[in-house]
Amino acid sequence: MNVTLRFNLPEDQDEYENCINAGRLAAAVADFADYLRREWKYGERELYDIEEIRDKFYECMRDRSVNTDVL
C-alpha cells in the first residue's frame, strides 16, 4: 500500500511540519513516559504527585487516540 500526502504550501506549513516531525514527537513522548516511570519507581518526590502526572499523561494520550501500547 502506498500513501501520498499533499500539502498546499505555504498555507499548510503547520500541518506539513507536524507530519515530518511525527517520528520525533513520538520519540519525545516515549522519552517523557519513560522519565515519568523512572521517577515513579525510583524518584525522591512524593509518589502521589508523580502518579497523578503519569495518569494525566496517559489520559491525554487516550483522549487523542494515541496508541500507548508502544510507550
N, C-alpha and C positions, 0 to 999 in steps of 0.2 A: 504494500500500500504506500502510495506517495501522497504527500500533503504539501501544498504550496500556499504560503501565506503572502498576501499582498498588502502593502501599506501605501497610502496616499501621502507621501512626504511633501512638505513638512507638517501638514495638518495632523497626521497620525504619529508624530515623532514620539510622544509618550508611550503609546501602545507598542510601537516598534522597539523602543528601548526596554520595555518590560519583557517582551519576547526574547530578545537577545541576552538579557540578563537573568532569565528564569533559572538557569542552572546554578548560577552563583547565589541567587536568592535562596534556592532550595538548600544549598550547602551551608549558607549562613544560618538558616533556620535550624538545620540539623546540629550545627555547632552550638547554637544557643540552647537547644533542647538538651544536648549533652552537658553543657555547663550547668544548667539547672539541675540535672540529675546528679552530677557530682556534688554540687552544693547541698542538695537534699540529703545525699548519702554521707558525705564526709565533711561538710562545711561547719563553720563555727557559729553560724547565725541561728536564730530561732527557727526550729523546724516548721512551725505553723506558717511563718511568713514565706518560706521557700515553697512549701507545699501549695499554698494559695496561689502564688505566682505561676507555678508549674501547671496547676489545674486550669487557671485562666488562659494560659498559653494554648493548651490543648483544646479548650473550649472555643477559642477564637479560630483555631485551625479547622475544627469540625464545622463551625458556623460558615466557613468559606469553602467547605467541601474539599479541604486539603487532606490527602492521604497521610495519616500519621503513622502508618504501619512501618514505613521505611525510616522513621526517625529513632 
